[in-house]
Structure formats: structure tokens, C-alpha cells
Amino acid sequence: MKLDWNSFDRGVFLVNCLGIVYNPKTRKIIVGKREKDPYVKELTWTFPGGRPTYDRPLEESLKDEIKKKTNLDVEVKKLIYARIVPSTKQFLNIYYLCEPINDEVVAGEKFTEVKWIKPTEMIKYKPPVDPYVLKFLEKLENGEK
């Protein structure tokens, strides 16, 4: 079934759960460089995550997606923010703060490269990041959560 997204004025979204994986010891976050994204052309560097499954809690799906993309096992600490992507109106991004359990990082599914960066460096990578998330990243870099 193909949906005509333009016929909906609210309430129908593709959900993406994204992990802001933060290492409190180094005060750095993990980002991944994506292969070409067919839906968001300007997306290159991003937080690891993906679409959740129907049969499991969002946090469990997020852990699996982070593992597939970065090889990291994580603990999901808290929900940070949820927002409809204004430019497309069909994506609902849900951001979670996560902490790594292991530290062997390897680029995996849909990522060609992964790296640890200071939270405020995320702006250099030019992802379409919501201003609220950018403020949260500034707090993280200052040791606040």
C-alpha cells in the first residue's frame, strides 16, 4: 500500500529512534557517516539509530540499531526529545541519551565511518539537527545531562 503523504495534515509518521551515545569519561559522542540516504539527501553524518520494530519497546529496537551501525552495546538512559522533521513532515525523530557499555567502535550497517567527537562539533558535520538537540549537546559538553 502506497500512502499519499500530502493527503494527511497530521498524525502519520515514519518513526526514527536516534541515540546520542555519550561517553561521560571522555565527554564525547559517537557519530556515523551514512551512505547516500534516499529520503534526506543532505544527510551525511548523523546519530546512530533507525526505525523501530513493531513487536519490541522503542529502546530495545534502538539498542539493536546502534549495535548494527557502530558495534556498540549501550544503555539507554533517558528520552531527550521528540520532533517532527519540519522539512519533510513525514518523519518523527525520537532522541535518547545512551551510554556505551563497550568501546570497540566499528562502522556497520549503512555507516561508512564512525567517530567520537565533542558534542558541539556536531554542527561542523552539517546534519539537519534540531536547535533543541544542539542546546542539549552544549550541556553535555559542559558535563550536564
N, C-alpha and C positions, 0 to 999 in steps of 0.2 A: 504494500500500500504506500503510495507516494502522497505526502501531505503538501498542501498548498500553504506554505508558511504565511503568505500575505493575507490569507483569509482569517487568521487569528489575530485578535488585538491584545490578547493576554492569555497567560496560563499554560502554554505548550512550549516545552524547552527540551533541549538536549543538555543533560547534566554532566558536568566535568568536576571531579574532585581533584584538587591540587594540594600537594604537600609542600609547605615551606619547611624544608628539613634543615633544622638549625642545630649546629654543634655548639653547646654553651661553653665548652673549653676553649675553642678557637674563635668563637663568635662569628662563624661563617655559615653560609647556606649553600646548598647544592643547586646547581642549575644545569640544564641539559640543552644541547643544540639539537633541534629537531630536523628530521628530513623535511622535505617540502610538504607543507600542510595544505591539503586540498580545500579546506574551509576558511582558514585565516592565512591569507597569502603573506602578510607582513610578519608572521610569527616565525622566529628562528630560535632564540634562547627562551626557555620557559622553566617553570617549576615542574617537577615530575608529578605525574598523575594520569588520570584518564576517566573514561566513563565507567560508572559502577555497574555491577551485575544486579539483576532483579531479585536474586534469592539470598543476598547477604547484606549485612549492615554496610553503610557507606564507608565507614572507617576500615572495615576488613577489605573491601574492594580497593581502597586507596593503598593499603599496605601492599597488596599484591601488585598493583600498578607501579608503585615505587620500586619494588623488588625487581620487576621485569625490566624497568628502564635504567636502573642505577646499580643493581646488585645489593642495595642497602636494605637491611631489616630495620624497621622503625617502630617507635612507639608513638601513637597518635595522642598528643597532649590535650589539644582543645580546638574547637571550632573558632576560627578567626573572623570570617566574613563570608557573605554570600552576595552575589551580584549578577544581574542580567547584563550580558555584554551589550552595551548600547549600540555599537556599530552594526551588529547582526540581529539582535533581539531574539535569536533562537537558542543562544547558549546561556546556561545558568552555571556560573563558576562558583564552587564552594571551596574555600581555602581553609586548610587545617595547619596548625603548628605541629610539627613532628620532630622527634629527636632520634638520631641514629643509634642503633644498638651495636652494629659492627661498623668498621670504617674502610672496608675494601670497596672502592667505587669503580665500576666498570660501565661503560656505555652499553646499553642493551636495546631492547625493542624501541624502534622509532627515534632513538637518540644516536647521533654520530659522535658526540663528545659530551663528557660531563666534567664539571669542575666545581671546586669550592671557591666562593667569593665572599667578600664583605657584603652584608645585606644592602648597603646603599649603592654598591657598584652595579646592582641590577639595572639601574637606569641607563648605564652605558651600553647594555646589550639590547636596548630598544625594544623590549617586549611591550605589548599593549597591557600595562599593569595599571589597575585602578589606583587613584590617588590615596584612598584609604589604606590599601595594601602598602603603598610606598611609605606612608607615615608609620605603619606597623614595622616595616623593615628598619626605619630610622631608630625606633625604640629598641628593636632587637640589637642593633649595633651598639647601642648605649648600655646594653645589659638588662634592659627592661623587657618584660613579657606581658 
